[in-house]
Amino acid sequence: MTLRLLSAFVALAFCSAQAEDHRLESLLLLPEPKIMRNSLSFFPEGAELTVLTPAKELKETPWVMPYRPDEFKQLGLSVETFAERAKKAADKRLATLKPELIKNAEGQVAYAVYRSDQPLMASLLVAPSLPAIFEKLFGDEIWVALPDRHSLFVFPARPEAIEEFAADLEQRYLSDTRAASPEIFAIKKGGVPKVVASFLE
């Protein structure tokens, strides 16, 4: 076997091993419209239009699926325990990601966004470390919007910071078959997401 062929073989084997190492996430809190809720779903603090539902990642479309009550029972966990573990899992995913920073005409960061083809971004809402990541940019409180499962927007905690983008957020929410939430969540370091507004007119 030539050196070139040997190198290609090793690279292929490494890629295959990496693919096998990827574990599907079984601890997700999926934000979704309340009309989609099931018996395991619960409302975040202050929410009227959004629920968090225990869910798992799939290998194929739709990529994320809420647990059926009978499946969830087999986990041997309460919803509260599942939620705490899902927060830790979200923190681990968040630590591997970098947000895109969007600047205004003055060169200041107007907002940040996490995007992905995979529908796990909205579930980062519950990651405890999320506010700390943006503390230097936006202060000790952030406002978060998640119109669909593929994106999570982070803004400074000011109404005017979101007003310019409200129409775009609304369009994303209304046009996506995998919508997440029409509500705006405030999060402080050490706190939990709390709904403060909605971008729906």
Salt bridges, closest charged atoms under 4 A:
GLU25 OE1 - ARG93 NH1 3.52
GLU32 OE1 - ARG149 NH2 3.99
GLU57 OE2 - HIS22 NE2 3.87
ASP70 OD1 - ARG68 NE 3.12
GLU71 OE2 - LYS56 NZ 2.77
GLU71 OE2 - ARG68 NH1 3.63
GLU84 OE2 - LYS87 NZ 3.11
GLU100 OE1 - ARG115 NE 3.45
GLU135 OE1 - LYS189 NZ 2.93
GLU141 OE1 - LYS188 NZ 3.82
GLU160 OE2 - ARG158 NE 3.28
ASP168 OD2 - ARG172 NE 2.98
